[in-house]
Amino acid sequence: MKDIKKVTVVTPNLSDRIPDEEHAYLQPLFRTIKGAVRYIREHDPDSTITEYSVRRAVDEGDIPSRTVGNRKIVDVYKVIRYFEA
């Protein structure tokens, strides 16, 4: 009989990867709103952040964005910081 090894799965905290204000020199990660939510869900499948909530925060001016054509572009790190608060 083979020995069974106990494996501990550690889910990395997504906010640990976000540069803080002191390390703001790191390149921003620009995505469309849909792409930002997809990125967050890939790294945190249990995330409750929705495309609607991000779009609403952008429309209210709480999350800065740029319009490129007919799409709004956001920095994924700023989206995560907004929902952490």
C-alpha positions, -999 to +999 in steps of 0.1 A: +000+000+000+013+034-009+018+062+016-007+089+011+007+124+015-014+151+030-015+181+007-024+215+019-039+238-007-032+274+000-053+300-019-032+331-024-047+363-013-052+384-045-046+416-026-011+404-016-001+408-053-013+444-056+014+470-053+008+493-024+013+531-025+050+528-018+055+505-048+032+523-072+060+523-098+048+489-110+030+488-143-008+491-141-028+462-154-053+477-178-083+457-189-118+463-201-144+460-173-153+425-184-116+416-187-109+430-152-137+409-137-125+378-156-089+384-143-101+387-107-122+355-110-093+336-125-071+345-095-100+342-069-128+320-081-148+327-050-148+365-057-182+382-055-171+411-076-195+413-106-192+432-139-223+452-129-208+464-096-176+474-114-195+492-141-216+510-116-185+522-096-169+534-128-201+553-138-202+569-104-166+580-107-154+558-078-130+538-100-110+558-126-114+547-162-105+557-198-127+554-228-111+537-258-136+536-287-168+525-270-151+505-242-141+516-207-106+506-196-098+502-159-067+493-139-074+459-123-054+468-092-076+499-086-107+478-090-094+454-063-084+482-040-118+498-044-136+466-033-112+460-004-122+492+013 
